[in-house]
Amino acid sequence: MASVIDKNGKSKSGSDVASVATSVASKNKKKFTNTSDLNIDVYADTRKALKVGELYAGSVCDVLNVCGNMICIQYIVGSTGAYKVGWIDCSGKEVQ
């Protein structure tokens, strides 16, 4: 199970991790819009070893971090309405 350390040094896991990601995204004003007519693959990490989803054409998501040519995003899964976090290749793409 994933865990994070909060600002007080306490370990958090499960739904607390989602709360931390949502908190970071709400403070970060950067957005990414998939302006392509194609879906963009979303990966579990920057090595792109495991595809975990797709960002649909026209979708808007929150940018959590940029690492080289990869963007860490928080997006809503269209079929469930749940939030997910993943990495997309931003080569040639613009963050707003």
Residue pairs with C-beta under 8 A, 6 or more apart in sequence:
1 13
1 14
2 13
2 17
3 11
3 12
3 13
3 17
4 11
4 12
4 13
4 16
4 17
4 20
5 11
5 12
6 12
6 20
12 19
12 20
18 83
21 64
21 74
21 83
21 85
22 74
22 83
24 64
25 62
25 64
25 74
26 62
28 62
28 63
28 64
30 62
30 63
30 95
30 96
31 60
31 61
31 62
31 63
31 95
31 96
32 60
32 61
32 62
32 63
32 71
32 73
32 88
32 90
32 93
32 95
32 96
33 58
33 59
33 60
33 96
34 40
34 55
34 56
34 57
34 58
34 59
34 60
35 58
36 57
37 57
38 57
39 54
39 55
39 56
39 57
40 54
40 55
40 88
40 89
41 48
41 51
41 53
41 54
41 88
41 89
42 51
42 52
42 53
42 54
42 55
42 73
42 75
42 84
42 86
42 87
42 88
43 49
43 50
43 51
43 52
43 86
43 87
43 88
43 89
44 50
44 51
44 52
44 86
44 87
45 87
46 67
46 68
46 70
46 87
48 87
48 89
52 84
52 86
53 75
53 77
53 84
53 86
55 61
55 73
55 75
55 88
56 78
59 75
59 76
59 78
61 73
61 74
61 75
61 76
62 73
62 74
62 75
63 71
63 72
63 73
63 95
64 72
64 73
64 74
64 85
65 71
65 72
66 72
66 90
66 95
67 87
69 89
69 90
69 91
70 87
70 88
70 89
70 90
71 87
71 88
71 90
71 93
71 95
72 85
72 86
72 87
73 85
73 86
73 87
73 88
74 83
74 84
74 85
75 83
75 84
75 86
76 82
76 83
76 84
77 83
77 84
